[in-house]
Amino acid sequence: MNYFQFIRMNLPWLSAAGLLTFSSSYGQTYFISIFSGEIMEEFGLSDGAWGGIYTAGTTLSAIAMIWAGALTDRFRVRVLGPVVLIILAAACLSMAMVNSAVMLVFVIFALRFGGQGMSSHTAMVAVARWFVATRGRALAVAALGFMAGEATMPLIMVWLKSIIDWRVLWVAFAVFVVLMIPPS
Protein backbone atom coordinates (compact mmCIF):
# COMPACT_ATOMS: atom_id res chain seq x y z
CA MET A 1 0.00 0.00 0.00
CA ASN A 2 1.45 3.35 -0.98
CA TYR A 3 1.40 6.49 1.13
CA PHE A 4 -1.66 8.06 -0.49
CA GLN A 5 -3.69 4.86 -0.29
CA PHE A 6 -2.80 4.65 3.39
CA ILE A 7 -4.03 8.21 3.98
CA ARG A 8 -7.22 7.66 1.98
CA MET A 9 -8.02 4.41 3.81
CA ASN A 10 -7.40 5.95 7.25
CA LEU A 11 -8.56 9.52 6.64
CA PRO A 12 -11.03 9.80 9.56
CA TRP A 13 -8.44 8.81 12.17
CA LEU A 14 -5.55 10.68 10.60
CA SER A 15 -7.70 13.80 10.17
CA ALA A 16 -8.75 13.77 13.81
CA ALA A 17 -5.15 13.47 14.94
CA GLY A 18 -4.01 16.10 12.44
CA LEU A 19 -6.65 18.56 13.63
CA LEU A 20 -5.60 18.02 17.25
CA THR A 21 -1.92 18.56 16.44
CA PHE A 22 -2.74 21.64 14.36
CA SER A 23 -4.95 23.01 17.14
CA SER A 24 -2.06 22.64 19.57
CA SER A 25 -0.59 25.70 17.83
CA TYR A 26 -2.65 28.01 20.03
CA GLY A 27 -0.73 26.85 23.08
CA GLN A 28 2.71 26.65 21.49
CA THR A 29 5.42 29.16 22.38
CA TYR A 30 5.92 30.25 18.78
CA PHE A 31 2.24 31.21 18.58
CA ILE A 32 1.81 32.94 21.93
CA SER A 33 5.03 34.90 21.36
CA ILE A 34 3.46 36.55 18.31
CA PHE A 35 1.23 38.43 20.74
CA SER A 36 3.82 39.14 23.44
CA GLY A 37 4.35 42.75 22.34
CA GLU A 38 0.65 43.55 22.64
CA ILE A 39 0.35 41.69 25.95
CA MET A 40 3.37 43.43 27.46
CA GLU A 41 2.11 46.83 26.30
CA GLU A 42 -1.44 46.19 27.52
CA PHE A 43 -0.31 45.28 31.03
CA GLY A 44 2.83 47.42 31.24
CA LEU A 45 5.09 44.38 31.61
CA SER A 46 8.84 44.35 31.23
CA ASP A 47 10.50 41.51 29.34
CA GLY A 48 11.40 39.93 32.69
CA ALA A 49 7.88 40.24 34.10
CA TRP A 50 6.36 38.72 30.97
CA GLY A 51 8.98 35.95 31.06
CA GLY A 52 8.13 35.24 34.68
CA ILE A 53 4.41 35.04 33.94
CA TYR A 54 5.04 32.78 30.98
CA THR A 55 7.37 30.57 32.98
CA ALA A 56 4.88 30.26 35.84
CA GLY A 57 2.02 29.33 33.53
CA THR A 58 4.15 26.84 31.61
CA THR A 59 5.49 25.24 34.78
CA LEU A 60 2.00 24.83 36.21
CA SER A 61 0.91 23.29 32.92
CA ALA A 62 3.81 20.82 32.98
CA ILE A 63 2.93 19.81 36.52
CA ALA A 64 -0.72 19.31 35.54
CA MET A 65 0.34 17.19 32.56
CA ILE A 66 1.89 14.65 34.93
CA TRP A 67 -1.62 13.88 36.16
CA ALA A 68 -3.69 14.72 33.10
CA GLY A 69 -1.52 12.85 30.63
CA ALA A 70 -2.71 9.61 32.19
CA LEU A 71 -6.28 10.48 31.20
CA THR A 72 -5.43 9.33 27.67
CA ASP A 73 -4.98 5.85 29.12
CA ARG A 74 -8.44 5.86 30.68
CA PHE A 75 -10.64 7.68 28.18
CA ARG A 76 -11.23 7.22 24.48
CA VAL A 77 -10.15 10.02 22.18
CA ARG A 78 -13.75 10.38 21.08
CA VAL A 79 -14.50 11.59 24.63
CA LEU A 80 -11.22 13.23 25.63
CA GLY A 81 -10.56 15.09 22.35
CA PRO A 82 -13.64 17.32 22.56
CA VAL A 83 -12.98 18.04 26.26
CA VAL A 84 -9.40 19.09 25.47
CA LEU A 85 -10.61 21.33 22.63
CA ILE A 86 -13.25 22.93 24.88
CA ILE A 87 -10.51 23.69 27.43
CA LEU A 88 -8.38 25.17 24.65
CA ALA A 89 -11.28 27.25 23.29
CA ALA A 90 -11.99 28.57 26.79
CA ALA A 91 -8.31 29.44 27.16
CA CYS A 92 -8.35 31.36 23.86
CA LEU A 93 -11.48 33.21 24.98
CA SER A 94 -9.82 33.93 28.32
CA MET A 95 -6.84 35.47 26.53
CA ALA A 96 -9.26 37.77 24.73
CA MET A 97 -10.79 38.88 28.02
CA VAL A 98 -7.86 38.83 30.45
CA ASN A 99 -7.72 42.07 32.42
CA SER A 100 -4.80 41.68 34.82
CA ALA A 101 -1.23 40.47 34.77
CA VAL A 102 -1.97 38.03 37.59
CA MET A 103 -4.73 36.41 35.54
CA LEU A 104 -2.26 36.03 32.67
CA VAL A 105 -0.55 33.25 34.62
CA PHE A 106 -3.77 31.23 34.58
CA VAL A 107 -4.48 32.04 30.94
CA ILE A 108 -0.99 30.95 29.90
CA PHE A 109 -1.44 27.82 32.00
CA ALA A 110 -4.71 27.01 30.21
CA LEU A 111 -3.28 27.73 26.74
CA ARG A 112 -0.18 25.63 27.36
CA PHE A 113 -2.16 22.83 29.03
CA GLY A 114 -4.96 22.64 26.45
CA GLY A 115 -2.83 23.37 23.41
CA GLN A 116 0.78 22.38 23.62
CA GLY A 117 0.11 19.78 26.31
CA MET A 118 -3.11 17.84 25.97
CA SER A 119 -3.93 18.45 22.27
CA SER A 120 -0.51 17.13 21.27
CA HIS A 121 -0.51 14.29 23.77
CA THR A 122 -4.04 13.14 22.99
CA ALA A 123 -3.37 13.08 19.25
CA MET A 124 -0.15 11.09 19.52
CA VAL A 125 -1.52 8.59 22.04
CA ALA A 126 -4.59 8.08 19.88
CA VAL A 127 -2.53 7.38 16.78
CA ALA A 128 -0.26 5.03 18.69
CA ARG A 129 -3.35 3.19 19.92
CA TRP A 130 -5.20 3.11 16.57
CA PHE A 131 -2.30 1.86 14.45
CA VAL A 132 -0.02 -1.09 15.04
CA ALA A 133 1.78 -2.25 11.89
CA THR A 134 1.74 1.25 10.34
CA ARG A 135 2.24 3.23 13.54
CA GLY A 136 5.31 5.13 12.31
CA ARG A 137 3.62 6.18 9.09
CA ALA A 138 0.47 7.23 10.98
CA LEU A 139 2.45 9.26 13.52
CA ALA A 140 4.27 11.01 10.67
CA VAL A 141 0.97 11.96 9.03
CA ALA A 142 -0.52 13.16 12.32
CA ALA A 143 2.59 15.25 12.99
CA LEU A 144 1.89 17.16 9.78
CA GLY A 145 -0.58 19.18 11.86
CA PHE A 146 2.33 20.52 13.93
CA MET A 147 4.25 21.42 10.80
CA ALA A 148 1.25 23.03 9.12
CA GLY A 149 0.73 25.22 12.19
CA GLU A 150 4.37 26.19 12.43
CA ALA A 151 4.59 26.94 8.71
CA THR A 152 1.40 28.98 8.34
CA MET A 153 0.32 30.48 11.65
CA PRO A 154 3.12 32.99 12.34
CA LEU A 155 2.90 34.68 8.95
CA ILE A 156 -0.90 34.71 8.92
CA MET A 157 -1.11 36.00 12.51
CA VAL A 158 1.36 38.82 11.92
CA TRP A 159 -0.68 39.88 8.91
CA LEU A 160 -4.01 39.57 10.78
CA LYS A 161 -2.65 41.58 13.73
CA SER A 162 -2.02 44.46 11.34
CA ILE A 163 -5.73 44.69 10.52
CA ILE A 164 -7.56 43.17 13.52
CA ASP A 165 -7.19 43.86 17.25
CA TRP A 166 -5.29 41.09 19.03
CA ARG A 167 -8.11 40.42 21.47
CA VAL A 168 -10.61 39.94 18.65
CA LEU A 169 -8.22 37.44 17.08
CA TRP A 170 -8.23 35.35 20.26
CA VAL A 171 -12.04 35.24 20.13
CA ALA A 172 -11.76 34.01 16.54
CA PHE A 173 -9.26 31.35 17.65
CA ALA A 174 -11.76 30.15 20.26
CA VAL A 175 -14.45 29.86 17.59
CA PHE A 176 -12.07 28.02 15.27
CA VAL A 177 -11.16 25.52 17.99
CA VAL A 178 -14.85 24.88 18.74
CA LEU A 179 -15.38 24.22 15.02
CA MET A 180 -12.65 21.56 15.23
CA ILE A 181 -14.65 19.53 17.78
CA PRO A 182 -17.05 17.67 15.43
CA PRO A 183 -14.35 16.38 13.05
CA SER A 184 -12.06 15.28 15.87
Helices and strands as residue ranges (DSSP letters): H 3-9, H 11-23, G 24-27, H 29-32, G 33-35, H 36-43, H 47-68, H 71-74, H 77-97, H 101-111, I 112-119, H 120-130, H 135-142, H 144-161, H 166-179
